[in-house]
């Protein structure tokens, strides 16, 4: 029998994480809820990574996963307690993870900028980086125990803010984190792969070894350290005020032009995209390890409860030592979390990102990759 790799829990992709206190281990209603058992199905064909609603997903049943029921695993103030649906398909060389959850709004404009209120003709822009201003993004996150993290596994309650403002392992080892975010990784059709250690939530690998940048903040704060939220965008679309797209891609953007005759001030409520996206990384045969998780999404705004559907996919065999090997385990313990309109809160006193919008997370549960070995 293949070895069983125990993976504990997680809460959020480190750069998007917040934590709460401990409530003693019930679901909030005084009743114990057994953790779900998510079984990977290998009897259907591989789903398309061009359509999150590929009909192949209709051939298998979903598993209910409670999120937000325990403060120690996070309770987003908008999502709070809810039930998320999950399905998993495994082929000879790939794993596909499907998740569907309720979210009243699709937050896609993360960290956009807008013109200051008149009189400001030809003047500066305001950087909207708080959730209250609609500058956040939605997210879905999974962490996997790398098998070397002691009793902690991937338990986010133990990792929460072990390093200031960041997640970090305290069990002596690592966890593998897959992080999908609606305003940054979503337009690039990827999720961000991270490899957490006692140092913190680290990009996979760190930026010095990983030159590919899928998304970057479209913002120049100018020279005022006291007012970093006042400045100008770095780039814009060539169609300037005629462009009202949500995402700005590198292959079409030009340097921002603050010429007052363009008429930025005359377009009420104009939102300049908060990031610029490199759309070539997805199709590159030499994607860095940070971008080895494919992702596709769909937001259903027509259902009674508006819902996100996200599908993540990766090879079972890791591309580097910074990834969990899913080809050689029968089961692995995981934890998932979702966020709504998540953003960092900016600390004007220190001039750094500080504090987080809470996520809603699950307790640890097991992903079964080889059901026959469990029987």
N, C-alpha and C positions, 0 to 999 in steps of 0.2 A: 504493500500500500504506500502511496506517496505520502510524504509528510504533510501535516496540517499546520498551516501558518496562522497563528492567532493574531488577529488584528483588532485593536480596540477601537476607540471612538474618535470621533473628530467633531470639531465644530467648524470652523470656517477657514477657508483659504486665508492663510495668515494675514495677508494684507487687508483683508476685509473682516476682521473678527472682533467680536465683543463678547463679554462673559457676564454671568450673573452669580448669585449665591447658590448654596446647596439647599434642597428642600426635603432631603431624607429618603428619596427614592421611590415615590409613587407617581402616578400620572397626574397628580394635582387634584384628583377626586377621591383620594384615599384608597384606590384600588390599584393593585399591581397589574401591569400590563406586560405580558411576556414579549420579549423582543421578537421581531419578525425573522423569518428564515427565507432569504432571497436565493432562489435556485436558478442557475444559469441553464437555459434551454439550448440543446444542441441538435434538435430535431427539425428545425426550420431553416430556411435559407437566410443568408446574410441580408440585413436591411440596407436600403440605400442610404448613403450619407449626403444625399441631395434633398431629402424630404423627411422631416421629422415625423410625418404622419404616414409613412410607408405602410401599406396594408399588411405587411408581414407581422407587424406588431399586434394586429388584431387576432392573430392565431394563438397567442399565449395569454395566460391570465396575469393580472397585476398583483403585486403584494403591497399591502398598506404599511406605511412607515409613519409613526407618530413623530412630529417635530414640534418643539416648543413646549413640551409638557413638563420639563424639568428646568428650573432656573439655572442649574449648574451647567446645562448644555445649551443655554441661550434661549431667549424669548424675544423675538423681534416685536416691537410695539404695534406694528401693523399686522403681521402674520400671526403672531402669538401661537396659540395651540391649534394645530391642524393636522390633517392626514395627507401625506404625500404618497403618490402611487409610483411603483417602480417595476421594471421588467429588465431581464438580462438575456442576451443571446450570445452564445459562444460558438465559434466555428473552429476550424483546424488551427487557425493562426491569429484570430482576432477575438476581442470581447467588445460587445456593444451594450451600453447601459442607458436605459430609457427612464426618464423621470417626468412626472406631471404633477403640478401643484397649483393651488389657487393664488392669484395675485391680482388685486383690483386694478392696477395700472402697470403698463410696460414702461419702465424707466430706462430711456435710451440715450439721454442727452448728457450723461455724466461729465461734470466739470465744464459745461459750456460757458460762453461769455456773452454779454449783452451790453449795449451802449448805456452809459449813465444817463440819468434823466436830464432833459434840457434845463437850463441852457448849457449845452455841451457840444456845440457844432464843431465837428472835426476833432473833438477831444477824446478822452480815454474811455476804455471799456471796463466793465466790472466782471470779475471772475466768479461764477456761481459754483461753489464747490461744496455746498451744504445740501443736505436732503430737504430742508425746509424750503429751499429755493428751486427744488426740482433738479439739483445738480448731482444726484446720486445714480446708482445703477442696481439692477437686480442681480442675484447671483445664486449659483448652485455649486456645492462643493462636496467632494468625497476625499477621505483620507484612508490610507491603508497602512497597517503596521508592517514595517520592513523586517520584522522577525528578530530584531536585535535590541528592542527597547524595553526589555524586562517586563515587569508586571504592568507598567503603564500602557504598553501597546500604543494605541493611538487615542488614548483617552484625553479629550480636549479639556476636560475639567481640571486635569493635572497640568496640562501645558499652558493653560490660559495665562497670558501676560507673564510667563516665566522670564521673558526678556521684556523690558519696558516697551509698551505699546505693541508687542508682537507675541505670537505663539512661539513656543520652544519646547522641545522634549526634555523631560527630567528623568527618564528611565535609562539613560546612558546610550540610547541608539537613535533611530531615525523613523520617520514616517514619510510616505509618498502621498502627495496631495494633488488632486486634479481640480482646477478652479475655473469655472465658466462664469463670465461676467457680461452683462447685456450691452454695455456701452464700449467695452474695450476689446475683449477677446471675441465676442459674438460677431462683429462685422468681418473678422478675419477667418471665421469658420474654424476656430481652434479653441481649446481650453489651455490654460497655463499650468504646466507641470512644475511642481515644486518638491523639494527634498528638504524636509525639516530636520534640524538637529538641535543640540543644546545651545547652539549659537542663535537660532531663531528660524523664521520661515525664509528659506533661501531659495532663490530662483534655481532652476535645474538645467545646467549648472549655473554658477554665479555669473553675473554680467561680464566679468573680465574674460571668461572662457566662452561666453555665448554672445556673439556680436549681433545676432538677429533681433531686431526690435519690432514686434508686431504693432504696438501702439505707443504713442508718445503724447504728452500733454501739449495742447496747442495754446501756449500762453507765455507771454513775456511780462513779468511783473515790473519791468523798468528798474529804476534805481531807488525806489522808496522801500526801505526795509520795514518801515512802520505801517505801510499800506500795501502789502503784497497782493491784495485782491484787486488793486487798481492798476491797469496797464493796457496792453494791447495783445490781440492774437498774433501768433507768428505767421500763420498761413491762412489762405482763403481759397475758395473755388474761383476759377477764372471768370465765372458768370457773376461774381460779386453778389449784389443784392437780389438778383434773380434766382440765386441758388437757395433752396430751402430744404436741402437734404439733411438727414440726421447725421450721416457719416461722411467724413472727408478723407479721401484716399490719396496716397502720396503720388500716384501716377498722373493725377490731374490737378493737384494743388499748385498755387503760386504764392509768392511772398505777399503778406498782407499789405494793402495800400490804404492809408488813412486819408486819402484825398477827400476833402469835404464835398466835392462835386459828385462823388460816387453816390452820396445820399444815404449813408448808413443810418443817420439820425431820423430820416423820414420813413423808415420801414418799422412800423409799430411792432414791438415784441420780437424783433429779429434775434435769432439764436445762432451764434457762430459755433460750429462743432467744437467740442471740448478736446478732441484728440484727432491725430491723423494716423491713418492705418496703412500698413504695408500689406497689400493684398497678394503679393508674390510669394510670401512665405508658405502659404497653404499648399501651393502646387509645386513647391521646390522639392526635388529629390534629396536635397541635403539640408532638410530642416534640422535645426539644432534640437538638442534633447529637451529644451524648455517647451518646444512646440510639437511634441510627438503625440498629443492627444487631439484627435479630430473632434469637431463639435458642430452640431446643427440644431436649430431651434425653431419654434413656432409659437406665436402668441395668439390665443383665441379670445378675441374681444366680443364675440357674438354669443357665447354660451352664457347661461344665467350667472355662473361664477366664472369670471375671466380667468384663464389658465395659461401657464407656461408649459410647453413640452420641450425638453432638451434631450438630445442623444449624444453621448460621448463614446468614442471608439479609440482603441489602442491595440497594438499587437500584444499577444499574450507574452511573447518573449521580449524582455526589455531591450532598449537600444543602448543602455549604459548601466553602470553600477549604481546610478542615482535613481533607479526605478525598481519597483517590486516585480519579481518574476511570477507571473500568473499562469505559466505553462506547467509548473511543477508542484502545484499545491492542490489539495482537494477542497479546502475551504480557507477563507481568510476573513478576519473580523474587520468590519468597516464602521464608520460613522458618517452621516451625511448632514448637511445643513443648507438652508436657503436664506437669502436676504431680500429685503425690499427697500429700494431707494437708498442703498447703502453708500456711505461716503465717509471719508475722514473728516473730522472737525478740525478746522485750522486754528492753531493757537497763536494769536497775534503777539503775545508776549515773548514767545520763544522763536517764532518764525518757522515752526515745523508742524508737520501733521501730528495731531495728538488726539487720542480718543476715537471711539468707533461707534457706529450704529449697530445695535445688537442684531444677531442672526437668530433664527429658530433652528435648533439642532436636535438630533435624535440621540438616543442611548446607543451604545455599541450593539451591533448585530452581525450575523454571519452571511457572507456571500458564499454559496455552495457552488463550486466549479466542477466537481465530479460527484454526482449524486450517488452513483453506484458504490463508491467507496464508503459512503456514509451508511449504507444499508446492511 
